[in-house]
C-alpha cells in the first residue's frame, strides 16, 4: 500500500500525467484495457441510470473528468448544460481538442457507437454532435478545496458525476470524506450523485509512470455518503478475477453508485 508521504497528489499529475497515453491505453476500445474489464461495465451502468428517465435537468457537472468523455455520453440527452472539469491542464486541453474537432484528437467513435447500441440504436453521429453542443465549458477543479472550482462559483447542479477521481486525489480517508463533501456541495438538494471508482486499489500505471490510489472498501464509500446525508439508490460491484495478473493497476473491484442528496 502506498504511504501517505509518497502519495502522488494533484501537483504530481500536473507535472507528469500523459493525458493522451491515458485515453489511448484505457479507452480506445469499449471493453477498455485488455488487462481490465471495467469500461463496458461502467458504460452499461451509466446507460441504465440515464435511460431510466429518473435523472434529468438543466445542469450536470462532472468532477475530475480526466481526458475522457465516457461518463457523459449517456447523460447528454438528459441535461441541457454539461460542465466538465479536471485539475491537470493537459487533461482539460485534451478534452477541448475533441470538443473543437481538432485534427488528431482522440477518436471516441468506438465507445460512442457502443453506447448507441445499448440505447436502442441511438445514432452515434447525432450523439457526438449533441454531446459537443451541451458541454458548455471545461474548467479547472481541485477537490481538496471547499469550493473545488475556486475562484469561480458554479450554479447548483441537478446531477454530479465523478469517476476514478477521489481515490486518486485523496491520500487518506479523512481527506476522501472531506473531498466528497466538497464535490457534492455544488449539487442541489434532491439532486443525484453518480460515482464510480476502484475498491482495493493502491496504484495504476500510465505510460510507465505509477500513480497512487487510496485503498477503499465499499463500506468506506457508503459510510462517507451516509454521513453527508445521501440516500444510496444503488451500489453495484464488478469484482476483478484475482487469478489474473494485472500490470497496469491492482484494484479488487469496481463500484458504481447512484445516491440522492437529502432535501
Protein Blocks (a to p, Z undefined) as FASTA:
>chain_A
ZZfklpccfklmmmmpcfklmmmmmmmpfnlpfkbcklmmmmmmmmmmmmnopagcjbdc
dehkljafklmmmmmmmcfbdcdddfblklmmmmmmmmnopghiacfklmmmmmmmmngo
iafklmmmmmmmmmmbdcdddfkbmblmbcbdcdddfbdcdehklmmmpcbfklmmmmmm
mmmmmpcghiacdddddehiabdceehiacddddddfklmmmmmmmnopacfbdcddddd
fkbccfkbccfbdcdddddddZZ
